[in-house]
Amino acid sequence: MVTVSVVIPYSPKYTPESMLEEAKRSVAAQSVDTEIVVVDDVDTGPADARNAGLERADTRYVAFLDADDLWAPDKLDRQLDRMAETDAGLCVEGPETTLDDFVYEVFVGDLSEVTSAILVDTERVNTRFETGLDRGEDLLYVLEAATEGGVCACPDLFERRRHEGSMMSTGMAVDEYRDHAKRFGYLVSQRVPEAQPYLPIYYTQLYTDLGVACHEAGEYDRAVTYLGRAARISPHPFTLAYLARSLCYRAVPFSP
């Protein structure tokens, strides 16, 4: 019988203890044997906590669950079956996918919440979470794990819950977001060769997002700078439209 170690980083700063207990009950409801490893991330961070959980786990298969999420009752059972069918070292949530499609969706597509869906075969994947990232360490992890051990997917694996104080509900300043996103893009470019074709899309999206944020904040000089960078990479109509608006607002100051 397969046993799966389940790593749950937990900080009462972000998640009430009642939600942690509900998350643990969703693990106990699995049809697969599990051992729960709750790791305190009050003084460290999610990446350090997940790496510590990986070190403490003594099973071949390791899953991750955020304390403010809940698993579907058959989550692990379906994932283990799918991994056996495909010989993949990583299973996540979603429709069946190829490696190239998965890299695209994580790097420049819409797949942004992955942690609570992760099931990894540690005999095929030796990747660790990047502690030098404040956010996005889970995305970098699955990109590296997928390229190392292969990837498969199953639909409808977990339920996302949000609450006041959740890290997912907090904002990020433009400069902080820029620095984080550039660091993330650099690490992906160095560690995930399959992502190379998508770098222009990534940076076009990044500079467009930064430009729009600055425009909405009334910082039209910065908006023009970022949107101009995006347009030079790829002159997308949306980017060009916002660039034109920022140029107009900068030339003729008024309250939009």
C-alpha positions as CSV (number, residue, x, y, z in Angstrom):
1,M,0.0,0.0,0.0
2,V,1.4,3.4,-1.0
3,T,1.7,6.1,1.7
4,V,1.9,9.7,0.7
5,S,3.5,12.4,2.9
6,V,1.5,15.6,2.9
7,V,3.5,18.8,3.7
8,I,1.4,21.7,5.0
9,P,3.2,24.9,5.7
10,Y,1.4,26.8,8.4
11,S,1.5,30.3,9.9
12,P,-1.3,31.6,12.2
13,K,-0.4,35.0,10.9
14,Y,-2.1,34.1,7.6
15,T,-4.4,31.3,8.3
16,P,-6.8,30.6,11.3
17,E,-6.1,27.3,13.1
18,S,-9.7,26.2,12.3
19,M,-8.8,26.3,8.6
20,L,-5.7,24.2,9.2
21,E,-7.8,21.6,11.0
22,E,-10.3,21.5,8.1
23,A,-7.4,21.0,5.6
24,K,-6.0,18.1,7.7
25,R,-9.5,16.5,7.7
26,S,-9.5,16.7,3.9
27,V,-6.2,14.7,4.0
28,A,-7.6,12.2,6.5
29,A,-10.6,11.6,4.1
30,Q,-8.3,10.3,1.3
31,S,-8.6,6.7,0.3
32,V,-4.8,6.5,0.3
33,D,-2.7,6.2,3.5
34,T,-1.1,9.5,4.4
35,E,1.2,11.0,6.9
36,I,0.8,14.7,7.6
37,V,3.9,17.0,8.0
38,V,2.9,20.4,9.3
39,V,5.8,22.8,9.0
40,D,5.9,26.2,10.9
41,D,6.6,28.9,8.4
42,V,6.2,31.9,10.8
43,D,9.9,32.8,10.8
44,T,10.9,31.3,7.5
45,G,8.6,31.3,4.5
46,P,6.6,28.9,2.3
47,A,9.6,27.8,0.3
48,D,11.8,27.1,3.3
49,A,8.8,25.3,5.0
50,R,8.1,23.1,2.0
51,N,11.8,22.2,1.6
52,A,11.9,21.3,5.3
53,G,8.8,19.2,4.8
54,L,10.5,17.4,1.9
55,E,13.4,16.6,4.1
56,R,11.2,15.3,6.9
57,A,9.1,13.1,4.6
58,D,10.1,9.5,4.5
59,T,7.9,8.3,1.7
60,R,8.4,8.0,-2.1
61,Y,5.4,10.2,-2.9
62,V,5.0,13.7,-1.4
63,A,2.1,16.1,-1.8
64,F,1.7,19.7,-0.7
65,L,-1.4,21.4,0.7
66,D,-1.8,25.0,1.7
67,A,-3.5,25.3,5.0
68,D,-6.3,27.4,3.5
69,D,-7.2,24.9,0.8
70,L,-9.2,21.6,0.8
71,W,-8.6,18.4,-1.2
72,A,-11.2,16.5,-3.1
73,P,-11.8,13.1,-1.4
74,D,-10.3,11.1,-4.2
75,K,-7.5,13.5,-5.0
76,L,-4.5,11.3,-4.2
77,D,-6.0,8.1,-5.6
78,R,-6.7,9.7,-9.0
79,Q,-3.2,11.3,-9.1
80,L,-1.4,8.1,-8.2
81,D,-3.3,6.2,-10.9
82,R,-2.5,8.8,-13.5
83,M,1.2,8.9,-12.6
84,A,1.3,5.1,-12.9
85,E,-0.3,5.3,-16.4
86,T,2.0,8.1,-17.7
87,D,5.2,7.3,-15.8
88,A,5.3,11.0,-14.8
89,G,7.2,12.3,-11.8
90,L,4.8,15.2,-11.2
91,C,1.0,15.4,-11.2
92,V,-0.9,18.7,-11.0
93,E,-4.5,19.9,-11.5
94,G,-5.9,20.5,-15.0
95,P,-6.7,18.8,-18.3
96,E,-4.2,16.3,-19.7
97,T,-1.2,18.1,-21.0
98,T,2.1,17.9,-22.8
99,L,5.3,19.3,-21.3
100,D,5.5,22.2,-23.7
101,D,1.8,23.1,-23.1
102,F,2.3,22.9,-19.3
103,V,5.4,25.1,-19.4
104,Y,3.5,27.6,-21.5
105,E,0.5,27.7,-19.2
106,V,2.6,28.1,-16.0
107,F,5.0,30.6,-17.4
108,V,2.8,32.9,-19.5
109,G,-0.7,31.4,-19.4
110,D,-3.4,31.2,-16.7
111,L,-2.1,28.4,-14.5
112,S,-1.1,30.4,-11.4
113,E,-2.3,28.4,-8.4
114,V,-0.6,25.0,-8.3
115,T,0.8,24.2,-4.8
116,S,-2.2,22.3,-3.3
117,A,-2.4,20.1,-6.4
118,I,1.2,19.0,-6.4
119,L,2.0,15.3,-6.0
120,V,5.6,14.4,-6.7
121,D,7.5,11.1,-7.0
122,T,10.8,11.8,-5.2
123,E,12.5,8.9,-7.0
124,R,12.1,10.8,-10.3
125,V,12.2,14.4,-9.1
126,N,14.8,16.0,-6.8
127,T,13.8,19.6,-7.3
128,R,13.6,22.0,-4.3
129,F,11.7,25.2,-3.8
130,E,13.6,28.4,-4.5
131,T,14.0,30.3,-1.3
132,G,15.2,33.5,-3.1
133,L,11.7,34.2,-4.4
134,D,9.0,36.0,-2.3
135,R,6.3,34.7,-4.6
136,G,6.2,32.3,-7.5
137,E,8.5,29.7,-5.9
138,D,5.7,27.1,-6.4
139,L,5.5,27.9,-10.1
140,L,9.3,27.6,-10.5
141,Y,9.2,24.4,-8.6
142,V,6.6,22.7,-10.9
143,L,8.4,24.0,-14.0
144,E,11.6,22.4,-12.9
145,A,9.9,19.2,-11.6
146,A,8.1,18.8,-14.9
147,T,11.2,19.1,-17.0
148,E,13.1,16.8,-14.7
149,G,10.5,14.0,-14.3
150,G,7.7,14.6,-16.7
151,V,4.2,15.9,-15.9
152,C,0.6,14.7,-16.0
153,A,-2.6,16.2,-14.7
154,C,-6.1,15.4,-13.2
155,P,-9.1,17.8,-13.0
156,D,-10.8,19.2,-9.9
157,L,-8.3,18.2,-7.2
158,F,-8.8,20.9,-4.6
159,E,-10.9,23.8,-3.4
160,R,-9.3,27.2,-2.9
161,R,-10.4,29.2,0.1
162,R,-9.6,32.9,0.7
163,H,-9.9,34.9,3.9
164,E,-8.9,38.1,5.5
165,G,-5.1,38.0,6.1
166,S,-4.5,35.4,3.4
167,M,-1.3,35.9,1.5
168,M,-3.2,35.6,-1.7
169,S,-5.4,38.5,-0.7
170,T,-2.6,41.0,-0.1
171,G,-1.4,43.4,-2.8
172,M,2.1,44.1,-4.0
173,A,3.6,47.5,-4.9
174,V,4.6,48.1,-8.5
175,D,8.4,48.2,-7.8
176,E,8.2,45.1,-5.6
177,Y,6.2,43.3,-8.2
178,R,8.7,44.3,-11.0
179,D,11.7,43.1,-9.1
180,H,10.0,39.8,-8.1
181,A,8.8,39.2,-11.7
182,K,12.2,39.9,-13.3
183,R,13.9,37.6,-10.8
184,F,11.4,34.9,-11.5
185,G,11.8,35.3,-15.3
186,Y,15.6,35.2,-15.0
187,L,15.5,32.0,-12.9
188,V,13.1,30.3,-15.4
189,S,15.2,31.3,-18.3
190,Q,18.3,29.7,-16.6
191,R,16.7,26.5,-15.3
192,V,13.9,25.6,-17.8
193,P,15.1,25.4,-21.4
194,E,11.6,24.7,-22.6
195,A,10.6,28.1,-21.5
196,Q,13.0,30.0,-23.8
197,P,10.5,30.4,-26.7
198,Y,8.1,32.1,-24.3
199,L,10.4,34.8,-22.8
200,P,9.3,37.6,-25.2
201,I,5.6,36.9,-24.3
202,Y,6.5,36.9,-20.6
203,Y,8.3,40.2,-20.7
204,T,5.7,41.8,-22.9
205,Q,3.0,40.8,-20.3
206,L,5.2,42.0,-17.5
207,Y,5.9,45.5,-18.9
208,T,2.3,45.9,-20.0
209,D,1.1,45.0,-16.5
210,L,3.5,47.5,-14.9
211,G,2.6,50.2,-17.4
212,V,-1.2,49.7,-16.8
213,A,-0.6,49.8,-13.0
214,C,1.4,53.0,-13.3
215,H,-1.2,54.6,-15.7
216,E,-4.1,53.8,-13.3
217,A,-2.0,55.3,-10.4
218,G,-1.6,58.5,-12.5
219,E,2.2,57.9,-12.9
220,Y,2.1,58.6,-16.7
221,D,5.9,59.0,-17.2
222,R,6.5,55.5,-15.7
223,A,3.6,54.1,-17.6
224,V,5.0,55.4,-20.9
225,T,8.4,53.8,-20.1
226,Y,7.0,50.4,-19.3
227,L,4.5,50.3,-22.1
228,G,7.1,51.5,-24.5
229,R,9.3,48.6,-23.5
230,A,6.4,46.1,-24.0
231,A,5.6,47.6,-27.4
232,R,9.2,47.3,-28.6
233,I,9.1,43.6,-27.7
234,S,5.7,42.9,-29.2
235,P,3.3,45.7,-30.5
236,H,0.1,44.2,-29.1
237,P,-3.0,46.4,-29.7
238,F,-3.8,46.5,-26.0
239,T,-0.4,47.7,-25.1
240,L,-0.4,50.3,-27.9
241,A,-3.8,51.6,-26.8
242,Y,-2.7,52.1,-23.2
243,L,0.6,53.6,-24.4
244,A,-1.4,56.2,-26.5
245,R,-3.6,57.0,-23.5
246,S,-0.6,57.5,-21.2
247,L,1.1,59.7,-23.8
248,C,-2.0,61.8,-24.0
249,Y,-2.5,62.1,-20.3
250,R,1.2,63.0,-19.8
251,A,1.0,65.7,-22.5
252,V,-2.3,67.2,-21.3
253,P,-2.6,66.7,-17.5
254,F,-6.1,66.2,-16.3
255,S,-8.1,64.0,-14.0
256,P,-9.3,61.0,-16.1
